[in-house]
Amino acid sequence: MMKKVRLFLLSALAAVLVGCGTTSTVPITGRKQTLMVSDQQVLSLSNQQYSEYMKTAKPSTNKANTEMVKRVGQRLANAVENYLRNNGLQNELQNYAWEFNLVQENQVNAFCMPGGKIVVYEGILPVTQDETSLAIVLGHEVAHAVAKHSAEQMSTQIKQQYGAQALSVLMQGAGVSSGLQSIAGTVFGLGAKGFSAKYSREHESEADHLGIIFAAMAGYDPQAAVSFWQRMSAATGGGSTSWLSTHPSDATRIKQLQGWMPEALKYYQPSGSSAKKSSAKKTTTKKANTTQKTIHIGSKK
């Protein structure tokens, strides 16, 4: 009898938890997700932890690379915001206050906090090599924010770890309880050694998918993603210690990216006229020279 009562209570609790959540749809992929935390809660926690991280982080002293990160990042942010406006999602714009920072850290890494707080480690620049590949990296990070992966991971932990206690958390509206702070600390993973994302492989693949589309929307060739990940695989020995190692393996990622490429290319606007093509060639040459300079500066450090 007690077993039946316990089963009934667990079923009732599960129904309440699901009922308390809100259903959201990820842009472009159309995947449905149930979120147990509000945008306000997630952004409040994110801003707190991001502020704490930046107090100890060392901004890059390389002006050219810092400006490149900000330039590419803002171009992506503008493209994403235009997409949201044009698709009836303008209410989502209030959730973003974009920042793009390059910090002195040798790890091959980058991360994005909810709300669009993006940090790039200098250690990844020798692998990106140019602005287009940097856009692939930043597009992936922007995608985590747009798809609300952190909120989804927090929601999963609330349901898995806190059970009935989650109800009191949810009833505090935009307030930030100690329980929710603990969950956020696990999900965001900010610490003395940097950032360790707690995303699932499904989230990482979705960020890859959205990332190349966002890069294409911003005018960057999404096909650069394949060569970038080939370089990443060579640089890190197959992905075991690479940027966000909870990702699928590099081989799996490359295969997935190739599968999504026809879709991404629909968003990419290549040069149309011969004059524009000529201009594009000159730009490419200039970027190639900039790439060499960037790698040289990085190696001097």
Summary of the structure (lengths in Angstrom):
residues: 301
radius of gyration: 20.6
end to end distance: 69.5
largest distance: 80.6
contacts: 966
relative contact order: 0.13
helix: 64%
strand: 9%
